[in-house]
Each structure stands twice: as structure tokens, then as C-alpha cells.
Amino acid sequence: MQTLSVIPPERDRSQWLGGADIAAVLGISPWTTPLQLWEAKTRPGAAQVAATGVKRRGVRWEGAVAEMLVDELQTRGHAVEIVASNVRYQDAEHAFMAAEIDFEVRLDGEKEVTNVELKTVHPFKLHLWGVTGSDNLPLHYLAQATWGLGVTRRRHGMVAALFGADELRSYPVEADAETIGAIRARGLAFWRDHVLRRLPPAPTTLEDLARLFPREGDTPALMADKELTAKVLRLRAVLAEAKARELEAQALEFDVKRAMGDHGELLLASGARAVDWKQRSGSYIDETALKKAHPAIAREFTRRWEARVFTVRSFDAKECER
């Protein structure tokens, strides 16, 4: 049986590519773009990707999900031996590749261990998951489980997902050599071409562009070619359409509010509640009054901001023909 190398938990995450990273490499992560991942690996002190509330909740609930999974497997007649939990393994071929396996079990006396990824899912995301026992699960979780099988060289994996507080579903993930090879090739290319060379990957979102180009350079104006001109014209048309839709929405809102008057709710013929127009309360800081009454305090807590502002200007479309 193959002996796996274990990475100490104190080792800096910027030194390896793990299962939680591979979805970003593939461009299918809901949380992290390839550029954000690159920054986390090359500038760990300045650009760590913050854990979301969903991720923090998942870590807290892992023990409960593992316990529920063992109970379910035993109820289905399986003999379950718990092998380990939260162990981070290093790949035998590429030292920068690693995988932290949430839970490891040996089923029905088999010699080989089964990798288990433990997840907690908000009930609103239930539609993204198929029935238990199927292979219908979000691609970023499937990629993570597949990456783990590649690092550990194991054949069997599983994703166990807890929906809400009491519905557990499990999804088998079997090792496929072709898929594992393709994912590992993408991981290798990302590490070799971007991390080691300190070259950022291509941006994929507006946020990426803001991170790459936070301010304009000392360069002359860019002259648009035909393709870029067409995109500017289309952008201007879309923005104008969005503005028209906004004005239409305001007019419709006016009509609905005028009809409601002092009524707090609007019901459809079926009895379904369609609109609420109710009193709310809150508080805010009156900046004008604060500056007048306590100018020194206002100055002390005034902060300057700086950002590149993207503005599509008005111009005659005939200018594009020149």
C-alpha cells in the first residue's frame, strides 16, 4: 500500500495548490477567480482571499456532517472504519500539489480508503444538487473531490452534503484517469506559467481588471480599432436601454404606489402577497450637521478615496466612420 506524505498544518498555503484551489484554476469557482488565486499564492501577505460565511459555517459543521454520514452508512448496512480527518497530503509527483481530505473511511473491510469531502449547503441551493447516490453535484465540488483522488492515488471518493440541519445526501466520486490527468495538467500549467513566473493569469471579471489596473498609466490615449469601436457602440446602446428600463420601472412604481395609497400590502387575486410598502426605521449620520457642530472631529475621521471611474461619453456616431 502506498505511503502518503503529510504536509504539516502550519505550512503556508501559498506554497502549494490544494483541492480548494483547483476550481479557481479551472475557472469554475463561485468565490475565487484565477487572478485572485494567483495573488494569494504570489502575494500571500497582501492578497489572501477572505473566507466567506458559508465556508466558515462549513468548517464548524464538519464534525456533525461526518457523524451523520457514518450513521447513514451504517443504517444502509455498511461497516465503517474511520481512518482520519483533515489530513493534508502531498502529491508524490509534484511537490506543490496537495489535498486536504476532510474525512477518510474504510468501508466493508476493504483495504483501500475512501476520500470524503464534507459540505454544508444552504437550502436555497438545493436545486443545484441531485438525488443522493447520483453524480449530479456542483462542478467545483466535483473538481475538488477528483483532485483529492489524484493526489492520494485512490479509486473511491464521496461528497457528503448537509442541507439545512437535518437532510444529508451523499454522492460517489470514482477516479477517472483521463479526467484526473486533465485537471492535473491545468494545475501544473497554472503553477508553472503563472505562480513560478510571477505572471498573472488573464482577468475574468470587472473586479479582476480593477485589481490589475488600479490607476491609469502615463500613456497616450488608446485608439480604438473596428472591433473595439463596435463594442463601445453596443455598450452605449445597452446603457441607454438600461436607463430607459429604469425610468419605466420608476413610472410603474409610481402607478402601483398611487393605487396603494396608505395600504401596506398589495395582494393578487389568488391571495398571494405581491408588494409590501411598509414603514421602516433606521439611523444615519448627518454629515453636514456634524461638520458644522464639530469640524475638528469631522476632519479627523474624514478619509480620502481614489478610484478609476469608467465613463462612456456622449459623441456623434458619425465620428466612428472616420
FENJO-V597299 format. One record per backbone hydrogen bond with DSSP energy under -0.5 kcal/mol. CO is the residue of the C=O (numbers start at 1). NH is the residue of the N-H. Records with the same first field share a line. If there is no record, write none. Layout:
CO->NH ; NH
This chain:
2->4
5->90
8->11
12->15
13->16
16->18
17->98
18->21 ; 22
19->23
21->24 ; 25
22->26
23->27 ; 28 ; 29
24->27
33->37
34->38
35->39
36->40
37->41
38->42
39->43
43->46 ; 47
48->50
52->56
53->57
54->58
55->59
56->60
57->61
58->62
59->62
61->65
62->66
63->67
64->68
65->69
66->70
67->71
68->72
69->73
70->74
71->75
72->76
73->78
74->77
78->80
79->81 ; 108
80->82
81->106
84->104
87->89 ; 101
88->7
89->99
90->5
93->95
94->97
96->17
97->91
99->89 ; 101
100->102
101->86 ; 87
102->86
103->116
104->83 ; 84
105->107 ; 114
106->81
107->110
113->115
114->105
115->158
116->103 ; 118
117->160
119->162
121->164
122->125
123->126
125->128
126->129
131->134
135->137
136->130
138->141 ; 142
139->143
140->144
141->145
142->146
143->147
144->148
145->149
146->150
147->151
148->152
149->153 ; 154
155->175
156->115
157->173
158->117 ; 160
159->161 ; 171
160->119
161->163 ; 169
162->121 ; 164
163->166 ; 167
166->168
167->163
169->161
170->133
171->159
173->157
176->180
177->181
178->182
179->183
180->184
181->185
182->186
183->187
184->188
185->189
186->190
187->191
188->192
189->193
190->194 ; 195
191->196
194->198 ; 199
195->198
198->200
205->209
206->210
207->211
208->212
209->213
217->219
222->224
225->229
226->230
227->231
228->232
229->233
230->234
231->235
232->236
233->237
234->238
235->239
236->240
237->241
238->242
239->243
240->244
241->245
242->246
243->247
244->248
245->249
246->250
247->251
248->252
249->253
250->254
251->255
252->256
253->257
254->258
255->259
256->260
257->261
260->263
264->277
266->274 ; 275
268->271
272->268 ; 274
275->266
284->286
285->287
286->290
287->291
288->292
289->293
290->294
294->298
295->299
296->300
297->301
299->302
308->310
309->311
311->313
316->319
317->320
318->321
319->322
